[in-house]
Amino acid sequence: MNAESIGLLLDQYPGAGRDQLIPILQDIQERYGYLSKEAVVVISRRLNIPSSKIYGVATFYNQFRFLAPGKYHVQLCRGTACHVKGSAALLEEVKKELKVGPGQTTPDGLFSLEVVACIGACGLSPVISVNGEFHAKVKTGGVKRIFDQYRAREKGN
């Protein structure tokens, strides 16, 4: 992500103002996976909105990230069905295995962790999704195996 590529994306919003800020932020995050400081500065200059206001809007909505996601983006469901089936203990085990908390990325850039309110797969609870690949009815004892599968993929590449 660089200022030029962000500028090209913003060219798709001619005459954009404050009312187009959220769609612009969504497009940038969809394309790059997160909102970088550079992106916020470019948007600020182009829309003539202070960076602090852009951060204010982006931090209000939990859909926006300010750190690059890992190659494998892990989403752990904490919805009611998953909670009842043990997702709190599952979250603790995932944090222990990855050595990161929600909203963080492992130092090697391999995994990022996000806790979601509901993943929409209640019948499979508790659920962990890795880049959209669902792991159903996960027990704490199976967490290491899941991540070892992805680590093995990396060694195979």
Backbone as a chain_set.jsonl record, in Angstrom:
{"seq": "MNAESIGLLLDQYPGAGRDQLIPILQDIQERYGYLSKEAVVVISRRLNIPSSKIYGVATFYNQFRFLAPGKYHVQLCRGTACHVKGSAALLEEVKKELKVGPGQTTPDGLFSLEVVACIGACGLSPVISVNGEFHAKVKTGGVKRIFDQYRAREKGN", "coords": {"N": [[0.858, -1.168, 0.0], [0.649, 2.121, -0.946], [0.944, 5.739, -1.184], [0.282, 6.5, -3.786], [-1.251, 4.333, -4.834], [-3.393, 4.413, -3.093], [-4.361, 6.923, -3.692], [-5.26, 6.435, -6.308], [-7.392, 4.741, -5.775], [-9.013, 6.53, -4.405], [-9.634, 8.22, -6.482], [-11.826, 7.082, -7.575], [-13.886, 8.19, -6.29], [-14.959, 10.86, -7.087], [-15.112, 14.243, -6.101], [-15.708, 13.584, -3.51], [-16.779, 13.777, -0.127], [-17.144, 14.201, 3.406], [-19.356, 12.538, 3.693], [-18.79, 10.291, 2.203], [-16.832, 8.96, 3.541], [-16.924, 6.51, 5.127], [-17.562, 4.445, 3.16], [-15.208, 4.737, 1.63], [-13.192, 4.075, 3.484], [-13.944, 1.425, 3.92], [-13.488, 0.336, 1.358], [-10.706, 0.662, 1.121], [-9.81, -0.942, 3.239], [-10.825, -3.404, 2.395], [-9.313, -3.843, 0.108], [-6.627, -3.749, 1.02], [-6.566, -4.95, 3.486], [-6.358, -3.652, 5.892], [-6.292, -0.417, 7.591], [-3.864, 1.76, 6.999], [-1.521, 4.114, 8.513], [-0.553, 5.806, 6.574], [-2.604, 5.642, 4.663], [-4.704, 6.9, 6.018], [-3.679, 9.492, 6.222], [-3.509, 10.239, 3.51], [-6.231, 10.121, 2.777], [-7.185, 12.082, 4.491], [-5.976, 14.404, 3.477], [-7.056, 14.445, 0.865], [-9.84, 14.556, 1.263], [-10.034, 16.694, 2.867], [-10.33, 16.471, 5.654], [-9.596, 16.332, 9.054], [-7.061, 14.083, 10.228], [-7.483, 13.068, 12.769], [-10.258, 13.078, 12.996], [-10.907, 11.156, 11.105], [-9.741, 8.879, 12.249], [-11.344, 8.843, 14.509], [-13.873, 8.176, 13.466], [-13.272, 5.684, 12.285], [-12.412, 4.152, 14.475], [-14.697, 3.984, 15.919], [-16.288, 2.078, 14.709], [-16.165, -1.406, 14.831], [-15.371, -2.873, 12.668], [-13.132, -1.969, 11.373], [-9.588, -2.207, 10.987], [-6.292, -1.444, 12.136], [-3.892, -2.579, 11.935], [-1.897, -4.704, 9.931], [-3.394, -7.674, 8.827], [-2.67, -11.106, 9.701], [-1.236, -13.687, 7.621], [-2.891, -15.826, 7.89], [-5.976, -15.299, 8.911], [-7.571, -15.454, 11.858], [-10.704, -16.056, 13.148], [-12.604, -16.102, 15.974], [-15.547, -17.261, 17.256], [-17.8, -15.758, 19.521], [-20.435, -15.869, 20.009], [-23.756, -16.567, 21.338], [-24.441, -19.391, 21.154], [-21.9, -20.496, 20.728], [-20.634, -19.593, 23.011], [-22.035, -20.961, 25.039], [-21.17, -23.496, 24.433], [-18.511, -23.423, 25.139], [-16.686, -21.424, 24.177], [-15.277, -19.431, 25.543], [-13.213, -20.659, 27.021], [-11.96, -21.748, 24.849], [-11.055, -19.466, 23.508], [-9.103, -18.603, 25.335], [-7.286, -20.696, 25.067], [-6.536, -20.424, 22.372], [-5.311, -17.903, 22.448], [-3.166, -18.558, 24.095], [-1.841, -20.468, 22.515], [-1.187, -19.017, 20.152], [0.061, -16.86, 21.219], [-0.803, -14.227, 21.22], [-3.224, -11.582, 21.583], [-6.718, -10.737, 21.026], [-7.145, -8.791, 18.087], [-4.509, -8.619, 17.499], [-1.448, -9.514, 15.758], [0.644, -12.265, 15.085], [4.194, -12.152, 15.706], [5.634, -13.2, 13.515], [3.944, -12.669, 11.454], [2.169, -14.548, 10.597], [-0.316, -15.362, 11.798], [-3.351, -13.708, 12.678], [-5.602, -12.546, 15.159], [-9.024, -12.373, 15.743], [-11.887, -11.64, 17.574], [-15.218, -12.428, 17.187], [-18.654, -11.433, 17.302], [-20.681, -13.075, 16.332], [-20.535, -15.751, 14.128], [-22.239, -16.959, 12.499], [-22.69, -19.687, 12.34], [-24.056, -21.403, 14.098], [-24.948, -24.024, 14.58], [-22.66, -25.465, 14.413], [-21.149, -24.96, 16.587], [-18.606, -24.88, 19.178], [-17.009, -22.494, 17.013], [-14.187, -21.881, 14.968], [-12.835, -19.814, 12.56], [-10.591, -19.781, 9.892], [-9.261, -17.765, 7.644], [-11.75, -17.945, 6.42], [-12.198, -20.662, 6.353], [-13.947, -23.022, 8.035], [-13.696, -24.412, 11.272], [-15.218, -26.747, 13.041], [-17.064, -27.416, 16.066], [-14.963, -27.265, 17.927], [-12.661, -28.289, 20.344], [-10.764, -27.449, 23.28], [-8.464, -29.005, 23.346], [-7.985, -29.458, 20.665], [-6.999, -27.203, 19.484], [-4.21, -26.634, 19.105], [-3.59, -28.509, 17.115], [-5.069, -27.524, 14.94], [-3.75, -25.086, 14.335], [-1.222, -26.048, 13.858], [-1.619, -27.349, 11.448], [-1.787, -25.215, 9.647], [0.703, -24.101, 10.002], [2.258, -26.18, 8.998], [1.538, -26.067, 6.325], [2.871, -23.784, 5.59], [5.521, -24.54, 5.804], [5.602, -26.327, 3.765], [5.489, -24.731, 1.557]], "CA": [[0.0, 0.0, 0.0], [1.389, 3.38, -0.971], [0.094, 6.914, -1.4], [-0.197, 6.514, -5.166], [-2.337, 3.36, -5.009], [-4.536, 4.921, -2.328], [-4.879, 8.022, -4.502], [-6.019, 5.855, -7.415], [-8.661, 4.274, -5.225], [-9.816, 7.717, -4.092], [-10.098, 8.792, -7.748], [-13.133, 6.48, -7.854], [-14.852, 8.972, -5.513], [-14.763, 12.279, -7.437], [-15.887, 15.194, -5.31], [-16.115, 12.958, -2.244], [-16.683, 14.542, 1.108], [-17.31, 13.461, 4.657], [-20.413, 11.536, 3.541], [-18.242, 9.11, 1.541], [-15.698, 8.472, 4.32], [-17.038, 5.094, 5.502], [-17.329, 3.584, 1.98], [-13.795, 4.816, 1.252], [-12.454, 3.271, 4.461], [-14.276, 0.024, 3.651], [-12.791, -0.067, 0.133], [-9.273, 0.543, 1.398], [-9.585, -2.132, 4.058], [-11.095, -4.59, 1.573], [-8.204, -4.025, -0.824], [-5.324, -3.905, 1.668], [-6.688, -5.736, 4.701], [-6.336, -2.787, 7.069], [-6.132, 1.015, 7.324], [-2.537, 2.189, 7.432], [-1.383, 5.544, 8.824], [-0.411, 6.479, 5.29], [-3.932, 5.729, 4.048], [-5.463, 7.921, 6.741], [-3.123, 10.801, 5.841], [-3.92, 10.522, 2.125], [-7.667, 10.409, 2.825], [-7.313, 13.37, 5.176], [-5.622, 15.477, 2.525], [-7.955, 14.441, -0.285], [-11.196, 14.949, 1.66], [-9.914, 17.866, 3.735], [-10.853, 16.088, 6.964], [-8.452, 16.036, 9.922], [-6.781, 12.661, 10.491], [-8.091, 12.696, 14.048], [-11.676, 12.787, 12.741], [-10.957, 9.876, 10.39], [-9.512, 7.85, 13.273], [-12.529, 8.82, 15.357], [-14.912, 7.409, 12.775], [-12.822, 4.309, 12.077], [-12.34, 3.421, 15.747], [-16.063, 3.791, 16.409], [-16.791, 0.839, 14.112], [-15.195, -2.473, 15.067], [-15.014, -3.54, 11.421], [-11.878, -1.448, 10.844], [-8.34, -2.615, 11.623], [-5.177, -0.543, 11.877], [-2.697, -3.407, 11.792], [-2.024, -5.676, 8.849], [-3.77, -9.001, 9.312], [-1.738, -12.175, 9.395], [-1.534, -14.468, 6.413], [-4.049, -16.615, 8.285], [-6.792, -14.473, 9.803], [-8.351, -16.338, 12.717], [-11.882, -15.471, 13.781], [-13.172, -16.981, 16.987], [-16.916, -16.835, 17.546], [-18.191, -15.668, 20.926], [-21.888, -15.773, 20.048], [-24.419, -17.298, 22.417], [-24.286, -20.842, 21.013], [-20.492, -20.826, 20.931], [-20.345, -19.345, 24.425], [-22.6, -22.072, 25.808], [-20.373, -24.695, 24.136], [-17.141, -23.317, 25.642], [-15.767, -20.572, 23.417], [-14.415, -18.632, 26.426], [-12.016, -21.479, 27.246], [-11.326, -21.875, 23.538], [-10.317, -18.22, 23.282], [-7.895, -18.626, 26.172], [-6.354, -21.656, 24.477], [-6.024, -19.824, 21.136], [-4.375, -16.851, 22.867], [-1.979, -19.247, 24.613], [-1.16, -21.119, 21.386], [-0.641, -18.016, 19.23], [0.788, -15.863, 22.023], [-1.33, -12.9, 20.9], [-4.591, -11.345, 21.989], [-7.586, -10.253, 19.954], [-6.69, -7.568, 17.43], [-3.06, -8.654, 17.318], [-0.875, -10.413, 14.766], [1.864, -12.891, 15.583], [5.391, -11.455, 15.209], [6.048, -13.707, 12.205], [2.948, -12.259, 10.473], [1.435, -15.705, 10.106], [-1.683, -15.408, 12.303], [-3.961, -12.593, 13.4], [-6.74, -13.05, 15.928], [-10.181, -11.494, 15.88], [-13.042, -12.223, 18.25], [-16.424, -11.919, 16.54], [-19.867, -11.619, 18.092], [-21.364, -14.253, 15.802], [-19.977, -16.115, 12.827], [-23.363, -17.454, 11.715], [-22.634, -21.141, 12.18], [-24.406, -21.832, 15.46], [-25.069, -25.472, 14.643], [-21.312, -26.041, 14.417], [-20.443, -24.333, 17.702], [-17.929, -23.607, 18.944], [-16.408, -22.398, 15.692], [-13.053, -21.025, 14.637], [-12.673, -19.672, 11.12], [-9.262, -19.336, 9.48], [-9.414, -17.329, 6.251], [-13.033, -18.414, 5.914], [-12.304, -22.115, 6.49], [-14.536, -23.263, 9.347], [-13.326, -25.558, 12.098], [-16.439, -26.892, 13.828], [-17.101, -28.188, 17.321], [-13.571, -27.291, 18.37], [-12.371, -28.444, 21.775], [-9.483, -26.815, 23.605], [-7.389, -29.928, 22.983], [-7.78, -29.474, 19.214], [-6.52, -25.905, 19.008], [-2.832, -26.749, 18.608], [-3.639, -29.261, 15.857], [-5.555, -26.623, 13.887], [-2.703, -24.148, 13.928], [-0.112, -26.827, 13.308], [-1.947, -27.608, 10.036], [-1.422, -24.033, 8.866], [2.17, -23.982, 10.06], [2.777, -27.19, 8.084], [1.345, -25.536, 4.966], [3.925, -22.805, 5.348], [6.782, -25.274, 5.613], [5.487, -26.981, 2.473], [5.597, -23.734, 0.47]], "C": [[0.901, 1.226, 0.0], [0.439, 4.511, -1.331], [-0.496, 6.934, -2.811], [-1.37, 5.554, -5.361], [-3.589, 3.786, -4.24], [-5.192, 6.06, -3.096], [-5.715, 7.524, -5.673], [-7.375, 5.333, -6.945], [-9.575, 5.464, -4.943], [-10.326, 8.412, -5.355], [-11.47, 8.234, -8.144], [-14.26, 7.214, -7.124], [-14.684, 10.457, -5.841], [-15.681, 13.182, -6.612], [-16.328, 14.658, -3.965], [-15.901, 13.911, -1.077], [-16.848, 13.617, 2.292], [-18.331, 12.335, 4.522], [-19.932, 10.254, 2.865], [-17.117, 8.445, 2.342], [-15.797, 6.972, 4.624], [-16.892, 4.182, 4.281], [-15.865, 3.597, 1.519], [-12.956, 3.955, 2.191], [-12.701, 1.777, 4.219], [-13.535, -0.481, 2.41], [-11.297, -0.26, 0.379], [-9.002, -0.713, 2.219], [-9.826, -3.405, 3.254], [-9.906, -4.881, 0.656], [-6.903, -4.387, -0.119], [-5.368, -4.689, 2.982], [-6.704, -4.928, 5.986], [-6.2, -1.33, 6.619], [-4.777, 1.443, 7.877], [-2.553, 3.675, 7.794], [-1.297, 6.34, 7.538], [-1.765, 6.662, 4.603], [-4.75, 6.827, 4.71], [-4.977, 9.319, 6.353], [-3.561, 11.183, 4.431], [-5.404, 10.879, 2.073], [-7.894, 11.786, 3.434], [-7.05, 14.523, 4.222], [-6.64, 15.588, 1.397], [-9.338, 14.953, 0.086], [-11.219, 16.193, 2.537], [-10.625, 17.637, 5.08], [-9.643, 15.792, 7.85], [-8.299, 14.526, 10.168], [-7.447, 12.2, 11.776], [-9.573, 12.371, 13.874], [-11.83, 11.445, 12.029], [-10.736, 8.732, 11.371], [-10.72, 7.73, 14.191], [-13.646, 7.999, 14.756], [-14.513, 5.938, 12.702], [-12.762, 3.513, 13.38], [-13.725, 3.199, 16.348], [-16.624, 2.455, 15.937], [-15.758, -0.267, 14.271], [-14.81, -3.242, 13.805], [-13.647, -3.106, 10.895], [-10.689, -1.878, 11.682], [-7.239, -1.639, 11.236], [-3.85, -1.275, 11.793], [-2.943, -4.408, 10.679], [-2.413, -7.026, 9.422], [-2.694, -10.015, 8.959], [-2.128, -12.877, 8.11], [-2.765, -15.334, 6.658], [-4.826, -15.814, 9.33], [-7.766, -15.378, 10.548], [-9.511, -15.552, 13.326], [-12.462, -16.5, 14.733], [-14.539, -16.426, 17.379], [-17.169, -16.843, 19.051], [-19.694, -15.476, 21.053], [-22.473, -16.682, 21.124], [-24.202, -18.801, 22.322], [-22.839, -21.257, 21.269], [-20.093, -20.628, 22.397], [-20.809, -20.523, 25.283], [-21.753, -23.34, 25.623], [-18.888, -24.527, 24.461], [-16.183, -22.415, 24.903], [-14.887, -19.692, 24.297], [-13.115, -19.385, 26.699], [-11.234, -21.656, 25.951], [-10.495, -20.638, 23.217], [-9.026, -18.199, 24.095], [-6.846, -19.569, 25.587], [-5.739, -21.11, 23.184], [-4.997, -18.742, 21.477], [-3.066, -17.469, 23.354], [-1.162, -19.844, 23.461], [-0.489, -20.111, 20.457], [0.223, -16.969, 19.928], [0.452, -14.431, 21.595], [-2.746, -12.805, 21.44], [-5.429, -10.905, 20.806], [-7.092, -8.919, 19.402], [-5.202, -7.54, 17.174], [-2.673, -9.672, 16.252], [0.403, -10.992, 15.342], [3.082, -12.192, 14.978], [5.864, -11.933, 13.839], [5.054, -13.352, 11.095], [2.075, -13.389, 9.965], [-0.035, -15.7, 10.523], [-2.101, -14.072, 12.905], [-5.231, -13.14, 14.039], [-7.809, -11.982, 16.058], [-11.283, -12.273, 16.593], [-14.274, -11.591, 17.628], [-17.644, -12.276, 17.378], [-20.663, -12.836, 17.63], [-20.828, -14.506, 14.4], [-21.047, -16.724, 11.919], [-23.343, -18.947, 11.463], [-22.956, -21.802, 13.518], [-24.502, -23.341, 15.603], [-23.729, -26.191, 14.702], [-20.507, -25.61, 15.636], [-19.703, -25.339, 18.592], [-17.105, -23.647, 17.654], [-15.219, -21.454, 15.694], [-12.975, -20.999, 13.119], [-11.261, -19.169, 10.855], [-9.353, -19.051, 7.988], [-10.687, -17.893, 5.618], [-13.219, -19.918, 5.962], [-12.763, -22.419, 7.917], [-13.988, -24.539, 9.99], [-14.447, -25.672, 13.133], [-16.231, -27.738, 15.077], [-15.705, -28.37, 17.907], [-13.512, -27.416, 19.892], [-11.008, -27.819, 22.038], [-8.305, -27.703, 23.205], [-7.091, -29.979, 21.494], [-7.19, -28.207, 18.643], [-5.126, -26.012, 18.403], [-2.803, -27.455, 17.26], [-4.079, -28.371, 14.692], [-4.43, -25.723, 13.401], [-1.48, -24.858, 13.378], [-0.356, -27.165, 11.842], [-1.51, -26.437, 9.169], [0.082, -23.8, 8.881], [2.82, -24.972, 9.086], [2.633, -26.746, 6.639], [2.473, -24.574, 4.607], [5.266, -23.491, 5.093], [6.789, -25.968, 4.261], [5.658, -26.033, 1.3], [7.023, -23.35, 0.207]], "O": [[1.797, 1.356, 0.834], [-0.705, 4.286, -1.726], [-1.642, 7.339, -3.002], [-2.371, 5.916, -5.98], [-4.71, 3.546, -4.687], [-6.418, 6.16, -3.151], [-6.748, 8.108, -5.999], [-8.38, 5.472, -7.642], [-10.774, 5.407, -5.214], [-11.335, 9.115, -5.309], [-12.185, 8.836, -8.945], [-15.437, 6.904, -7.31], [-14.307, 11.238, -4.968], [-16.871, 12.908, -6.455], [-17.229, 15.218, -3.341], [-14.977, 14.724, -1.057], [-16.705, 12.4, 2.178], [-18.193, 11.293, 5.163], [-20.608, 9.229, 2.948], [-16.516, 7.477, 1.877], [-14.834, 6.239, 4.396], [-16.144, 3.207, 4.361], [-15.348, 2.575, 1.069], [-12.105, 3.189, 1.739], [-11.777, 0.968, 4.303], [-13.015, -1.597, 2.408], [-10.7, -1.225, -0.096], [-8.07, -1.462, 1.925], [-9.1, -4.385, 3.419], [-9.541, -6.039, 0.457], [-6.155, -5.237, -0.6], [-4.325, -5.049, 3.526], [-7.026, -5.455, 7.05], [-6.019, -1.044, 5.435], [-4.58, 1.48, 9.092], [-3.478, 4.402, 7.43], [-1.889, 7.413, 7.417], [-2.036, 7.717, 4.029], [-5.419, 7.601, 4.025], [-5.787, 10.229, 6.176], [-3.943, 12.328, 4.189], [-5.79, 11.833, 1.398], [-8.71, 12.563, 2.937], [-7.807, 15.492, 4.171], [-7.039, 16.689, 1.018], [-9.949, 15.699, -0.679], [-12.284, 16.687, 2.905], [-11.392, 18.471, 5.562], [-8.745, 15.063, 7.427], [-9.285, 13.8, 10.298], [-7.923, 11.068, 11.862], [-10.088, 11.474, 14.542], [-12.76, 10.689, 12.308], [-11.453, 7.731, 11.335], [-11.078, 6.627, 14.605], [-14.295, 7.217, 15.45], [-15.31, 5.054, 13.015], [-13.035, 2.312, 13.378], [-13.903, 2.322, 17.193], [-17.347, 1.781, 16.671], [-14.601, -0.093, 13.891], [-14.003, -4.169, 13.872], [-13.061, -3.796, 10.06], [-10.754, -1.913, 12.911], [-7.251, -1.076, 10.141], [-2.803, -0.656, 11.602], [-4.058, -4.9, 10.505], [-1.822, -7.475, 10.403], [-1.907, -9.808, 8.036], [-3.223, -12.676, 7.584], [-3.576, -15.551, 5.758], [-4.393, -15.67, 10.474], [-8.659, -15.983, 9.955], [-9.308, -14.507, 13.944], [-12.772, -17.625, 14.341], [-14.663, -15.269, 17.781], [-16.811, -17.786, 19.758], [-20.18, -14.983, 22.071], [-21.757, -17.47, 21.741], [-23.817, -19.429, 23.308], [-22.584, -22.253, 21.946], [-19.312, -21.404, 22.947], [-20.073, -21.015, 26.138], [-21.634, -24.154, 26.539], [-18.083, -25.387, 24.106], [-14.971, -22.615, 24.988], [-13.837, -19.242, 23.84], [-12.033, -18.804, 26.614], [-10.004, -21.707, 25.956], [-9.375, -20.744, 22.718], [-7.974, -17.814, 23.583], [-5.652, -19.267, 25.612], [-4.551, -21.311, 22.931], [-3.934, -18.677, 20.86], [-1.985, -16.96, 23.056], [0.064, -19.735, 23.441], [0.644, -20.321, 20.024], [1.02, -16.282, 19.289], [1.308, -13.547, 21.608], [-3.386, -13.819, 21.72], [-4.909, -10.72, 19.705], [-6.677, -8.036, 20.153], [-4.678, -6.54, 16.682], [-3.448, -10.56, 15.895], [1.161, -10.291, 16.012], [3.011, -11.692, 13.855], [6.437, -11.152, 13.079], [5.28, -13.685, 9.932], [1.321, -13.211, 9.009], [-0.909, -15.996, 9.71], [-1.306, -13.394, 13.557], [-5.85, -14.073, 13.528], [-7.535, -10.842, 16.433], [-11.57, -13.42, 16.251], [-14.374, -10.367, 17.545], [-17.662, -13.292, 18.073], [-21.251, -13.545, 18.447], [-20.689, -13.585, 13.596], [-20.808, -16.975, 10.738], [-23.916, -19.423, 10.482], [-22.209, -22.655, 13.999], [-24.166, -23.88, 16.657], [-23.669, -27.383, 15.005], [-19.306, -25.871, 15.707], [-20.119, -26.488, 18.736], [-16.581, -24.69, 17.263], [-15.232, -20.395, 16.32], [-13.041, -22.042, 12.469], [-10.79, -18.242, 11.514], [-9.501, -19.963, 7.174], [-10.704, -18.266, 4.445], [-14.302, -20.409, 5.641], [-12.064, -22.115, 8.883], [-13.841, -25.579, 9.348], [-14.603, -24.803, 13.991], [-15.376, -28.622, 15.142], [-15.318, -29.463, 18.323], [-14.23, -26.728, 20.617], [-10.195, -27.678, 21.124], [-7.267, -27.202, 22.774], [-6.046, -30.493, 21.096], [-6.907, -28.136, 17.447], [-4.894, -25.526, 17.296], [-2.071, -27.044, 16.36], [-3.529, -28.456, 13.594], [-4.187, -25.612, 12.2], [-0.779, -24.318, 12.521], [0.596, -27.26, 11.067], [-0.937, -26.625, 8.096], [0.66, -23.355, 7.889], [3.809, -24.645, 8.429], [3.507, -27.016, 5.815], [2.96, -24.553, 3.477], [6.046, -23.049, 4.25], [7.85, -26.178, 3.673], [5.936, -26.464, 0.181], [7.289, -22.528, -0.67]]}, "num_chains": 1, "name": "protein.A"}
